[in-house]
Structures are given as C-alpha cells and as structure tokens.
Amino acid sequence: MDVSHIFDGLNDAQRDAVALEPGPALIIAGAGSGKTRVLTSRIAWLVEGLNTSPLSIVAVTFTNKAAREMQHRIEEMLGVPVGGMWMGTFHGLAHRLLRYHHEEAGLQKDFQILDSDDQLRLIKRALKELALDEAYWPAKQIQWFINSHKEEGQRAAQIAQTQDLQQQTLLAVYEKYENLCHRFGLVDFSELLLRAYELIRNNEVLQQRYQQRFQHILVDEFQDTNSIQYEWLKLLAGKHKNLFVVGDDDQSIYGWRGAKVENILQFEKDFPTTRTVRLEQNYRSTGNILAAANAVIEQNSGRLGKKLWTADSDGDPVQLYTAYNETDEARFVIDRIREWVNDGGERAQTAILYRSNAQSRVFEEILLDAGMPYRVYGGLRFFERAEIKDALSYLRLASSRDNDVAFERIVNTPTRGIGNTTLEKVRAHAQTQQISMWEATRQMLAQKSFAARAHSALDAFIELIEELGLQLEDQDLPGQISAMLDASGLLEHHKKDKGERAQARAENLEELVSAARNFSVEDEDLGPLSSFLSHAALEAGEGQAEEWEDCVQLMSLHSAKGLEFDLVFLTGLEEGLFPHQRSIDEPGRLEEERRLCYVGMTRAMKHLYLSHAEVRRLYGRENYTSPSRFLDEIPEEMLNVIRSTRQSVGPGQPTSSAPAALADTLPGFGVGHLVTHPKFGEGVIMNVEGQGEYARVQVNFSSAGSKWLVAAYANLSAV
C-alpha cells in the first residue's frame, strides 16, 4: 500500500515523529510547529502503515472542537470513517467509560453530570445540612478544595485527619457533598476523571480488557495534564507503553487550575525508553518575533529545551511603545489598528492581549469612542448562559424527579412566589427523611404543611413538571425542547421584557431548539434527551465561538492560547501587572508568567507590538509603574522603541501634545519639567488632561506624592 501521501509536505522532524516505532514517545512541539498535523499523520500511519485497527487507538484532546477537527482531518487523509476510534477530551472519554460500566463504577444508569454552577449549589446544600454559615465557609473555596483533592486522586476518607479545625470542617463538607452526589446519582467534572481512574485501577478484568484493547494512546497538549489525568494515561498504557504525547513545556500556563508542567518534564524518567523528537520549525511567525520570544523563554530554568526558527523572512522589528498611561496606551493601539484597516487589513486579524480582564475596560471605551466594532473573546459560551442552564434544568427535572440541583434552580424561575423560607422547609424535610426535594414537596403538599400561597405555587409547579414529563414522552428532541420552552414560561418571560438583554436571552432559548435539531446522538443506548443533556454539560464552557462581523478581538493571555493573528498587541507589560504581583510573590509562579508572555508573543504572525504605561489606573488605584522584567530580557537590537509624543486624554477628549496643551495656561511648562507648589513643594509634571481652562496637570511631588491640579489655578513655578 502506498502511504507516501501521509508524509507529503512534512519536514524532517515531523516525518521522524510520525514514523516512530511503537513505544513511549515525547514530541516537543513549539508554537506554530504543526503539532496537529503530526498527530493526525501519526494516526493515519498507524492505521495504513502499521495496519492498526482504529478500534485500538485512543486520541485525547483538550477540547471537543479539537477532537472533531482531528477526526475530520484523519478521515480526509484515510478516505474512510474512523467512528470506532475513541477520540475526545479526558472528561468525554471518562464519561463514555462510566456509561458503559456504570454498575461496576457504583453509579446509577442515568447518572447526571454537574457543571460548575450546579456543583456550587450542591455544596451550599451540604453547608446548610451541616449548619455551617456560608459567610465563614465560602462555597467557592470549598469547591476548589474538593476539586483539587479529586485531581490528586484523593477522596475525603483518604485525606489524613489533623487537629486543625478548618481542615476537619472542610473534610466534613467534602464527605457530606460526596454523600449527596451518591444519593442523587450526580457526578461532577472532577469526579468523572477520578471515578473512571478508580474503575480501571480497581477492576482487574476491566483493566486487562482496556489495556489489551487500547494498543496506542495519543495525547495532545500534554503539558496541560493534571495528576489524575497522567495517572489515568499511565494505567491505560499498561505493559505495551505505546504512549505518544505531544506538548510544549514552554506553553504550560494553566498551573492555577491544576495543570502540572512536571508531567512533561517527568515523562522521560517515567518511561526510560522514550524517543524524543523536537519540532522547532515555526510556520506562523516572522523571524524577529521568534527571536524576541526565544530570548524571553530562555530565561526559564529546567526546560526541555528548543529554539524556534522559521524559513520565512525576518519581517518587521518588534515594536515597543512606552505610554503615559493606560488611556494613551489604548489610543496608540486603536490608532495602529485604524492604520492597519486603512491599508487593507482585517479587524478580525488583530488581537489586543492583556494579563488582567480588568484591562479591557479602557480599550472598550476607546473602541466605542472610535466607532470600531470589537469582541471580548472568551465570554460566556452558549451552554454556560443562565437562561440556557434554566432550560436544561427543566429538562433534567422532567427526566429525573430526584435531581435536587435542577429542582432548586427552577422552582422559582420564572418567579412563582416561592420564597427561601418555603424552600428551607422543603430542604429540612428532605434531609430528615433522606429523600429528594421533589418527593419532600409532594409529601408536604399532601400534609398541607405550607401557607395557602406557597401551597398553591408549589402545587402548580409539581403539576407543570408532571405534565411536561408526559409531553416529552412522545416527541423528538427538538419537539421536547419546544414543549419545555412553552410549558416552563421561560421564553414568554424573556420576550415580555423589551430590553436588549432580555431579547438576547429569548433568542438564545430559541437557538436551543436549533442545537437540538443539529445534535447527533452518539450513544443510542442512552436516548436522545439524556445524550443531549450529557453533551450540554460536557460542552459547557467550551462551545464554539459565535459568528461575528469583522471586529477587533480583545482577550486575556490565557484565552489566546491556540489562536493566531496577523497583528498582535501585548499590553500592560509592567511589574506587578505582568508579571502579576501574585506570581512574583509565590515561588515557582514567575516561570509560568514568563511562559504566558511567550505564548502571547507567539500568537503574532506578522506584526507584534509590546506596550507599557508609566502611570496606570487599575482596580481603582493610580500607580507609577516600572517596565516588566520580560522587556529587559529582549535584546535592544530586537526592538524598535516608540515613546509617546502626546498627552494622555480620556475617552472623547481631543488629542494634542503635552507642551501644546499647556501653552495657554502654563506657558513654558511641559511634561517632565521641574516645578514647585506653595503647599506641596517640588515635583515633576507627569501628565496633562484636557485643554484651555479645563486643563488638568498631574504632578508627582517629592513629599506629597501624585496630585491632579487645575492648571489655571495651580500656582506652579519653575524650579
């Protein structure tokens, strides 16, 4: 069989990686080095070149979108469908295992997945049942405690008891939460991974079965794996050890959510026979951009080591802009984007990157003022939106009456006059009787335990869900969604409100019907509705971006990973902001900040601008800043330095040079001039805002600090 097409267009390092003999392999794939192509070509080589059955291959990605794209590419390359191959995210594959083996895993057949918000609701219930005040025991803190221990493979009973009261309380909540999940057949995201790992680890028959079946395991973005994910991989790899992992230690930026760069650094030690291939040829960025990015990342210690290069041109130098303040920085960026568009560039190919989401505010203000369309990338995705979660909760409760999380979410949505006092009575009865809130409500209605108004409202709600359950029985999936929207009153509720936000919510609810129409059931045994609900939970927070007009992209550096743009602005490069102060203060975090800078720089294909401000107002405070250490790590000859020649102004105010702005009110003065004030003493003019009689001047006084003064009445004298 001719397999030459698999290797067509690959460079030497890519060919070496694709054609490696079976066994452990580590592919260190730099930014823009074609790792997705290597992964897909590797799978094609296993199937065509080594006659491997697709049924014996597992491919793990970090997003469902990436899995779909990979499958499409493989099928195009092979010319045949590969539906039998296990391909998806860690959570998706774990979910699949647990559905197949729910009994062995100790789960109900119809167990339901908790997303992050619903998990918080259940934690709050656990706190109430333990009579703990949430003001002292924040649910989000406990959520982090539970999930972080699950990611380390630790259940409540496996964590060592201490004399520390706080630790004892956290463990008690963890245990209560586990009990509630077990009672109601609920599984959170971390539980999916832990339960799937325990299933294979503790069941020798299943362990041998899957180790024998999955002869080849391929993993994308390996640097982003956490402890339980890596242990899961090692367990599945078993004796054959055909573990092909692709990643870049220089792009490990998710330590804050459990990812461990140590996994990729440790891989060669865990698998001594590992073959390592470095993909260093970059197909994305110009030579100058790569040289600057390499200079920064080389400052990190303990790297596996690589140096990106390109066969393309050096391109333009990296531009460094020193702004007066954040407003001046934003105006500079928007002016450069306007020039780019005027020269024929697309706004959609420009990205403004920042370390903190709070930085977006001033960019948004200036963009609005300029009439330039923009999008804040990484906002709430479809299945994360409150109205969608409300709708799905109706479906979940109609499908499974014992789902307390769904019950609590929708029992008073839209408002039915069911207050917290009434719900507390229901919760207390459910806890005492060890039953669901649904059953507790039915019992209490029969016993006439509520006041007349609450009784009527709860009775109507019970009747609504019962009727909805009947309607769902004889309709297809889109019909079930439509029936739910009508019966629940959600759609009508949002349509009655003529505000733009309410209309957008109504449109989102209507789009849910479209989502149902386009949904393909992957597990026929589960049924369309259950499959759709599981899909929605797994996709929450990860859905595809919406279609937008040609607009500027604003996003955090973490959101930018995996993306690329012709023109990139990496802003706010100041000590304390980037690198973030928390990272400076915490051991080991500074290197992750440097990796984040490296990721940001390597998003740029043609043009890269770096910027910092001398003064920045952020989080309600105004601070004098110093340039980020990352800028010092780039050799001067790689940078074209641009300094501001104009005053800093607010949105909607005219722009002019600082000396000119002072000419009318303070002749002979300008930014940088030494002055004295009758009360505050000596200082330096740092900034000017406005013109004429409305002009304000910012002076940094030696003894009194920074002061904004009305220029016409400042009584400043030259020193």
C-alpha positions in Angstrom: 0.0 0.0 0.0 1.3 3.4 -1.0 1.5 5.6 2.2 3.6 8.3 0.8 0.7 10.8 0.9 0.9 10.6 4.7 4.3 12.2 4.7 3.8 14.7 1.8 4.6 18.2 3.0 6.1 17.2 6.3 9.6 18.4 7.3 12.3 16.1 8.5 11.4 16.3 12.2 7.7 15.9 11.6 8.4 12.8 9.5 10.6 11.3 12.2 7.8 11.8 14.8 5.1 10.3 12.6 7.1 7.2 11.7 8.5 6.4 15.2 8.4 2.7 16.1 5.7 1.8 18.8 6.7 2.6 22.3 6.7 5.7 24.5 7.3 8.9 22.6 7.6 12.6 23.6 7.1 15.2 20.8 8.1 18.6 22.0 6.1 20.8 19.6 6.9 24.5 19.7 4.2 27.1 19.0 3.2 27.0 15.3 5.2 23.9 14.5 2.4 21.8 13.1 1.6 19.5 16.0 -1.9 18.9 14.9 -0.7 17.7 11.6 1.8 15.4 13.2 -0.9 13.9 15.4 -3.3 13.2 12.6 -0.5 11.9 10.3 0.7 9.6 13.1 -2.8 8.1 13.5 -3.0 7.7 9.7 0.4 6.0 9.7 -0.7 3.6 12.5 -3.8 2.6 10.5 -2.4 2.5 7.0 1.3 1.9 7.6 1.2 -0.5 10.5 -2.3 -2.0 9.8 -3.5 -0.9 13.2 -7.3 -1.2 13.8 -8.9 2.2 14.6 -10.7 0.4 17.5 -7.3 0.0 19.2 -6.5 3.7 19.2 -7.3 6.4 21.7 -6.7 10.1 20.9 -7.0 12.6 23.8 -7.5 16.3 23.1 -8.3 19.2 25.5 -11.4 20.4 23.6 -14.2 18.7 21.8 -13.7 21.1 18.9 -10.1 19.9 18.6 -11.3 16.3 18.6 -13.8 16.9 15.9 -11.3 18.7 13.7 -8.8 15.9 14.2 -11.3 13.2 13.3 -12.2 15.2 10.1 -8.6 15.5 9.1 -7.9 11.8 9.7 -10.9 10.7 7.7 -9.9 13.0 4.8 -6.4 11.5 4.9 -7.6 7.9 5.0 -10.6 8.3 2.9 -12.7 6.2 5.3 -14.7 7.0 8.5 -13.0 6.3 11.9 -16.0 6.4 14.1 -14.9 3.4 16.1 -11.8 5.2 17.3 -12.0 6.6 20.8 -11.3 10.3 20.4 -12.2 13.2 22.7 -11.4 15.1 25.9 -10.4 13.4 29.1 -13.8 14.2 30.6 -15.6 12.9 27.5 -13.7 9.6 27.4 -14.2 9.1 31.1 -17.9 9.8 30.7 -18.0 7.2 28.0 -16.3 4.6 30.2 -18.6 5.2 33.1 -21.8 5.0 30.9 -20.6 1.6 29.7 -19.7 0.3 33.1 -22.0 2.3 35.5 -22.7 -0.7 37.7 -19.0 -1.6 38.2 -18.4 2.1 38.9 -21.1 2.1 41.5 -23.3 4.6 39.6 -26.9 4.8 38.5 -27.5 4.1 34.9 -28.9 7.6 34.3 -26.4 9.4 36.4 -26.2 13.1 35.6 -23.3 15.5 35.3 -23.0 18.6 37.4 -21.4 21.6 35.9 -19.5 24.2 38.0 -22.6 26.3 39.0 -24.7 23.2 39.9 -21.8 21.8 41.9 -21.7 25.1 43.9 -25.5 24.7 44.6 -24.9 21.2 46.0 -22.0 22.4 48.1 -24.2 25.1 49.6 -26.8 22.5 50.4 -24.1 20.4 52.2 -23.2 23.5 54.2 -26.8 24.0 55.2 -27.2 20.4 56.2 -24.1 20.7 58.4 -25.4 24.0 59.8 -22.4 25.9 58.6 -22.6 29.6 57.8 -21.5 30.3 54.2 -20.2 33.6 55.2 -17.4 31.8 57.1 -17.2 28.8 54.8 -17.4 30.2 51.2 -18.8 27.6 48.7 -16.3 28.5 46.0 -13.4 27.9 48.4 -14.8 24.5 49.3 -15.4 23.8 45.6 -11.7 24.4 45.0 -10.7 22.2 48.0 -12.9 19.3 46.7 -11.8 19.5 43.1 -8.1 19.9 43.8 -8.1 16.8 46.0 -10.0 14.9 43.4 -7.5 15.9 40.8 -4.8 14.4 43.1 -6.8 11.2 43.4 -7.9 11.8 47.0 -11.4 11.2 48.4 -12.5 12.6 51.7 -11.7 9.3 53.5 -8.2 9.2 52.0 -7.1 12.6 53.3 -5.2 12.4 56.6 -7.1 13.8 59.6 -5.4 16.6 61.5 -6.1 18.6 64.6 -6.7 21.7 62.5 -10.4 22.7 62.9 -10.5 24.3 59.5 -9.2 21.2 57.8 -11.6 19.0 59.8 -14.6 21.2 58.7 -13.5 21.2 55.0 -13.3 17.4 55.1 -16.7 17.1 56.7 -18.2 19.2 53.9 -16.4 17.1 51.3 -17.8 13.9 52.9 -21.3 15.4 53.0 -21.0 16.5 49.4 -20.0 13.0 48.3 -23.0 11.6 50.1 -25.4 13.9 48.4 -23.9 13.1 45.0 -24.2 9.4 45.7 -27.8 9.8 46.9 -29.0 11.6 43.8 -26.8 10.0 41.2 -24.7 13.1 40.4 -21.2 13.3 39.1 -19.1 16.5 38.8 -16.3 17.1 36.3 -13.5 16.1 38.6 -15.5 13.0 39.7 -15.7 11.9 36.1 -11.9 11.5 35.9 -11.4 10.1 39.4 -14.3 7.6 39.1 -13.0 6.4 35.7 -9.5 6.0 37.0 -10.7 4.1 40.1 -12.9 1.9 37.8 -9.9 0.7 35.8 -7.5 0.6 38.7 -9.7 -1.5 41.0 -11.3 -3.8 38.5 -8.6 -6.2 37.2 -10.9 -7.7 34.5 -11.7 -4.2 33.0 -8.1 -3.2 33.4 -6.8 -6.1 31.4 -9.6 -5.6 28.8 -8.9 -2.0 28.1 -5.1 -2.3 28.3 -5.4 -5.0 25.7 -7.8 -3.1 23.5 -6.1 0.3 23.6 -2.8 -0.5 21.9 -2.0 3.1 21.0 -2.7 6.2 23.1 -2.0 9.6 21.7 -2.3 12.8 23.7 -2.4 16.5 22.6 -1.4 19.4 24.9 0.3 17.0 27.3 1.8 19.9 29.2 -1.7 20.8 30.4 -2.5 17.5 32.1 -3.1 17.3 35.9 -2.1 14.5 38.3 -5.2 12.2 37.8 -5.1 12.6 34.0 -1.5 11.5 33.9 -2.1 8.6 36.2 -5.1 7.6 34.0 -2.9 7.6 31.0 -0.1 5.5 32.6 -2.7 3.0 33.8 -4.3 2.6 30.3 -0.9 2.3 28.6 -0.2 -0.8 30.7 2.5 -3.1 29.6 2.7 -2.0 25.9 3.5 1.6 26.9 2.6 2.9 23.4 2.0 6.4 24.7 2.6 9.1 22.1 2.4 12.5 23.8 2.7 15.9 22.2 3.2 19.1 24.1 5.4 22.1 24.9 6.7 22.8 28.3 7.1 26.4 27.3 3.4 26.8 26.9 2.3 25.3 30.2 0.2 28.2 31.5 -2.7 26.6 33.5 -1.0 25.8 36.8 -3.6 27.8 38.5 -6.3 25.3 37.5 -4.3 22.1 38.3 -2.1 21.5 35.2 1.3 20.3 36.1 4.2 21.1 33.8 6.1 18.5 35.9 4.3 15.8 33.9 6.0 16.6 30.7 9.3 17.2 32.4 9.0 13.8 34.2 7.9 11.8 31.2 11.3 10.6 30.1 12.1 9.4 33.6 8.8 7.5 33.9 9.3 5.9 30.6 13.1 5.4 30.2 12.9 4.0 26.6 11.2 7.2 25.4 12.1 8.6 21.9 12.1 12.4 21.9 11.5 14.5 18.8 11.7 18.3 18.8 9.5 20.2 16.4 11.3 23.6 16.2 10.4 24.9 12.7 7.7 27.5 13.1 5.2 28.1 10.3 3.4 31.0 11.9 5.6 33.9 12.9 8.4 36.0 11.4 12.0 35.6 12.4 12.1 38.8 14.5 9.0 37.8 16.5 10.5 34.3 17.2 13.9 35.7 18.1 12.3 38.0 20.7 10.1 35.2 22.1 13.1 32.9 22.3 15.1 35.5 24.2 12.3 35.7 26.9 11.6 32.0 27.4 15.3 31.1 27.5 15.4 32.8 31.0 13.4 29.9 32.4 15.3 27.1 34.1 14.5 23.4 33.9 13.3 23.5 30.3 13.4 20.5 28.0 14.9 22.9 25.5 14.2 24.0 22.0 14.7 27.1 19.8 12.0 28.1 17.3 13.1 29.2 13.8 11.4 29.9 10.5 12.4 29.6 6.9 10.4 32.8 6.2 11.7 36.4 6.4 12.7 38.3 9.5 9.8 40.6 8.9 9.3 43.9 10.8 11.0 44.5 14.1 9.1 44.0 17.3 7.6 47.4 18.3 7.8 48.7 21.9 5.5 51.6 22.9 6.0 53.5 26.2 2.7 55.2 27.0 2.0 58.0 29.5 -0.9 56.0 31.0 -3.5 53.3 30.1 -5.6 55.7 28.0 -2.6 56.8 25.9 -1.7 53.1 25.5 -5.3 52.3 24.3 -5.3 55.2 21.9 -2.0 54.2 20.4 -3.3 50.6 19.9 -6.5 51.7 18.3 -4.7 54.2 16.0 -2.4 51.4 14.8 -5.4 49.2 14.1 -7.1 52.0 12.2 -3.9 52.3 10.0 -3.9 48.5 9.5 -7.5 48.6 8.3 -6.9 51.6 6.1 -4.1 49.6 4.4 -6.5 46.7 3.7 -6.1 44.6 6.9 -8.9 42.8 8.7 -10.0 43.8 12.2 -10.7 40.2 12.9 -6.9 39.5 12.4 -6.0 41.9 15.2 -5.8 40.9 18.8 -5.4 43.0 22.0 -4.0 40.8 24.7 -3.8 41.6 28.4 -2.9 39.8 31.7 -5.9 41.0 33.7 -9.5 41.1 32.4 -9.9 44.5 34.1 -7.6 46.0 31.5 -10.2 45.6 28.8 -12.3 48.4 30.1 -10.3 51.3 28.7 -9.8 49.6 25.4 -13.6 49.1 25.2 -14.1 52.8 25.9 -11.7 54.0 23.3 -13.1 51.5 20.7 -16.6 52.6 21.3 -15.5 56.2 21.1 -13.8 55.4 17.8 -16.8 53.6 16.4 -14.7 50.5 15.9 -16.5 47.1 16.4 -14.9 44.7 18.8 -15.5 41.5 20.7 -14.4 40.5 24.1 -13.3 36.9 23.4 -13.9 34.2 26.0 -17.2 35.5 27.5 -20.0 33.1 28.5 -20.5 30.4 25.9 -23.8 29.1 24.9 -24.3 26.3 27.4 -23.0 28.5 30.3 -25.6 31.2 29.8 -28.1 31.4 32.7 -31.2 31.1 30.5 -29.9 28.0 28.8 -29.0 26.4 32.1 -32.5 27.2 33.4 -34.0 25.5 30.3 -31.8 22.4 30.7 -32.7 22.2 34.4 -36.4 21.9 33.4 -35.5 19.0 31.1 -33.3 17.4 33.7 -36.1 17.6 36.4 -38.7 16.3 34.0 -36.4 13.4 33.1 -35.4 12.7 36.7 -37.5 14.0 39.5 -34.8 13.3 42.1 -32.4 15.9 40.7 -32.3 18.4 43.6 -29.9 20.7 41.8 -32.3 21.2 38.9 -35.2 21.5 41.3 -33.6 24.3 43.3 -32.6 26.2 40.2 -36.0 26.4 38.5 -38.6 26.0 41.3 -38.9 29.8 41.3 -37.7 30.6 37.8 -39.6 32.4 36.4 -40.8 33.8 39.7 -43.7 32.0 41.2 -43.8 33.4 44.7 -41.9 30.5 46.3 -39.5 32.1 48.8 -36.4 31.0 50.6 -38.4 30.3 53.8 -40.6 27.8 52.0 -37.6 26.2 50.3 -35.8 25.9 53.7 -38.8 23.9 55.0 -38.6 21.6 51.9 -34.8 21.1 52.4 -35.2 20.3 56.1 -37.9 17.7 55.4 -35.8 16.2 52.6 -32.8 15.9 54.9 -34.8 14.5 57.8 -36.4 11.8 55.6 -33.4 11.3 53.4 -35.4 11.9 50.2 -35.3 14.2 47.3 -36.7 17.7 47.4 -39.3 16.7 44.8 -40.6 13.9 47.0 -40.4 16.1 50.1 -42.6 18.7 48.3 -45.2 16.1 47.4 -45.3 14.8 51.0 -45.6 18.2 52.5 -48.3 19.2 50.0 -50.3 16.1 51.0 -49.9 17.1 54.6 -50.8 20.7 53.9 -47.6 21.9 55.5 -47.5 25.3 53.6 -49.3 28.5 53.8 -52.0 28.9 51.1 -50.0 31.0 48.7 -46.9 28.8 48.9 -49.1 25.6 48.7 -50.7 26.9 45.5 -47.4 27.9 43.9 -45.7 24.6 44.7 -48.7 22.5 43.6 -48.8 24.3 40.3 -45.0 23.7 39.8 -45.4 20.0 40.6 -48.3 19.8 38.1 -46.2 21.7 35.5 -43.3 19.3 35.7 -45.6 16.2 35.7 -47.3 17.5 32.6 -44.0 18.3 30.9 -42.8 14.8 31.6 -45.8 13.4 29.8 -45.2 15.8 26.8 -41.6 14.7 26.5 -42.5 11.0 26.1 -43.9 11.1 22.5 -41.8 13.8 20.8 -38.5 14.0 19.1 -35.6 16.0 20.6 -36.4 19.4 19.0 -40.1 18.9 19.9 -39.1 18.2 23.5 -37.1 21.4 23.7 -40.0 23.4 22.2 -42.5 21.8 24.6 -40.3 22.7 27.6 -40.0 26.3 26.4 -43.7 26.7 26.2 -44.6 24.8 29.4 -42.0 26.5 31.6 -42.9 30.0 30.6 -39.1 30.8 30.2 -39.4 32.0 26.6 -42.5 34.1 27.3 -40.9 35.6 30.4 -37.9 37.0 28.4 -39.9 38.0 25.4 -42.2 40.2 27.6 -39.2 42.3 28.6 -38.3 44.6 25.6 -34.8 45.3 26.8 -31.9 44.2 24.6 -30.5 41.7 27.1 -33.9 40.0 27.6 -34.3 39.8 23.8 -30.9 38.2 23.5 -31.9 35.7 26.2 -35.1 34.8 24.3 -33.0 34.4 21.1 -30.6 32.1 22.9 -33.5 29.9 24.1 -34.8 29.7 20.6 -31.4 28.7 19.4 -31.5 25.8 21.8 -34.1 24.2 19.5 -31.7 24.6 16.6 -29.0 23.0 18.7 -31.3 20.1 19.3 -32.0 19.8 15.6 -28.3 19.6 14.7 -27.5 17.2 17.5 -26.3 13.7 16.6 -26.8 11.0 19.2 -23.6 9.2 19.9 -24.8 6.6 22.4 -28.1 5.0 21.2 -28.5 3.2 24.5 -28.7 6.5 26.3 -31.6 8.0 24.4 -31.7 11.4 22.6 -32.6 13.6 25.5 -30.2 12.1 28.1 -27.5 12.2 25.5 -28.2 15.8 24.7 -28.2 16.8 28.4 -24.8 15.0 28.9 -23.5 16.7 25.8 -24.6 20.1 27.1 -22.9 19.5 30.5 -19.6 18.4 28.8 -19.7 21.3 26.4 -20.4 24.0 29.0 -17.6 26.5 28.9 -16.1 25.1 25.8 -18.6 25.7 23.0 -17.5 27.1 19.6 -17.3 30.9 19.3 -20.2 32.7 17.7 -20.1 34.2 14.3 -19.3 37.8 14.4 -18.7 40.7 12.0 -15.2 41.8 11.2 -14.1 43.1 14.6 -11.1 43.6 16.9 -10.5 40.7 19.3 -9.9 41.5 22.9 -8.8 38.7 25.2 -6.8 37.6 28.2 -3.5 35.9 27.5 -4.9 32.7 28.8 -7.8 32.8 26.3 -5.3 33.5 23.5 -3.6 30.1 23.7 -4.0 28.1 20.5 -5.0 31.2 18.4 -3.1 33.3 15.9 -3.4 36.8 14.4 -1.6 38.9 11.8 -1.4 41.8 14.2 -1.0 41.4 18.0 -0.8 44.0 20.8 0.6 42.6 24.1 -0.3 45.3 26.6 0.4 46.2 30.2 3.9 44.9 30.4 4.6 46.3 33.8 6.0 44.9 37.0 3.1 43.8 39.3 0.7 43.6 36.4 2.7 41.3 34.0 4.3 39.5 35.7 1.4 39.6 38.1 2.3 40.6 41.7 0.9 37.2 43.0 3.3 35.4 40.7 6.2 37.5 41.8 5.5 36.7 45.5 4.8 32.9 45.0 7.8 30.6 44.5 7.7 28.9 41.1 5.0 31.1 39.6 7.3 33.6 37.9 8.3 31.0 35.3 4.7 30.3 34.4 4.2 34.1 33.9 7.2 34.1 31.6 5.6 31.1 29.7 2.4 33.2 29.4 4.4 36.1 27.9 6.0 33.6 25.4 2.5 32.3 24.5 1.3 35.9 23.9 4.3 36.8 21.7 3.9 33.7 19.6 0.3 34.5 18.7 1.6 37.1 16.3 2.2 36.1 12.7 3.3 39.3 11.0 3.4 42.2 13.5 3.9 42.3 17.2 3.5 45.4 19.5 4.5 45.4 23.1 3.4 48.2 25.4 3.6 49.5 28.9 2.4 52.7 30.7 4.4 54.9 33.0 1.3 55.5 35.1 -1.7 53.1 35.3 -5.1 53.4 36.9 -6.3 49.9 37.6 -8.5 48.4 40.3 -9.5 51.9 41.3 -5.9 53.0 42.1 -3.3 55.0 40.2 0.2 53.8 40.3 3.6 54.8 38.9 4.9 51.7 37.2 8.2 50.2 36.0 8.6 48.2 32.8 8.2 44.5 33.0 11.3 42.4 33.5 10.3 40.5 30.4 11.0 43.6 28.3 14.5 43.7 29.8 15.1 40.1 28.6 14.7 41.1 25.0 17.9 42.4 23.5 17.7 46.1 22.5 18.6 45.4 18.9 15.4 43.3 18.5 13.1 46.2 19.5 12.0 49.4 17.8 11.3 51.7 20.7 8.5 54.3 20.4 7.8 56.9 23.1 4.6 58.8 23.3 4.6 62.3 21.9 1.2 63.3 23.1 -0.7 63.9 26.3 -2.9 61.3 27.9 -6.5 62.1 27.5 -9.8 60.4 28.4 -12.4 59.0 26.0 -14.0 61.6 23.8 -11.4 64.3 24.5 -9.2 65.7 21.8 -5.6 64.6 21.4 -2.7 67.1 21.4 0.9 67.2 22.5 1.6 67.8 26.2 3.6 71.0 25.7 1.0 72.5 23.4 -1.8 71.6 25.8 -0.1 73.7 28.5 0.8 76.6 26.3 -2.3 78.6 27.0 -2.5 78.1 30.7 1.1 77.4 31.8 3.5 79.0 29.3 6.9 77.4 29.3 5.9 74.3 31.1 5.7 70.7 29.7 5.7 67.1 30.8 9.0 66.3 32.6 9.5 69.9 33.9 10.5 70.5 37.5 8.0 72.8 39.3 7.3 73.9 42.8 3.9 74.5 44.6 3.3 76.8 47.6 1.8 73.9 49.6 3.2 70.6 48.1 6.7 71.7 47.4 8.8 70.5 44.5 7.6 68.0 41.9 7.7 66.8 38.3 4.9 67.3 35.7 3.9 63.8 34.7 0.7 64.2 32.7 -1.8 66.6 31.2 -5.5 66.2 30.6 -7.8 68.5 28.6 -7.2 71.9 27.2 -7.6 75.6 28.0 -9.4 76.5 31.2 -10.4 72.8 31.7 -6.8 71.5 31.5 -5.6 69.5 34.5 -2.0 68.7 35.2 -0.6 65.7 37.2 2.5 66.5 39.3 4.4 63.9 41.3 5.6 65.9 44.4 8.6 64.6 46.4 6.8 64.9 49.7 3.1 64.9 48.9 3.0 62.3 46.1 0.9 62.5 43.0 -1.6 65.3 42.7 -4.0 66.4 39.9 -4.4 70.2 39.8 -6.4 72.5 37.6 -3.7 74.1 35.5 -5.2 77.6 35.5 -5.2 77.8 39.3 -2.2 75.5 40.2 0.1 78.3 41.1 3.1 76.4 39.9 6.5 77.9 39.5 9.6 76.7 37.6 12.4 75.3 39.8 
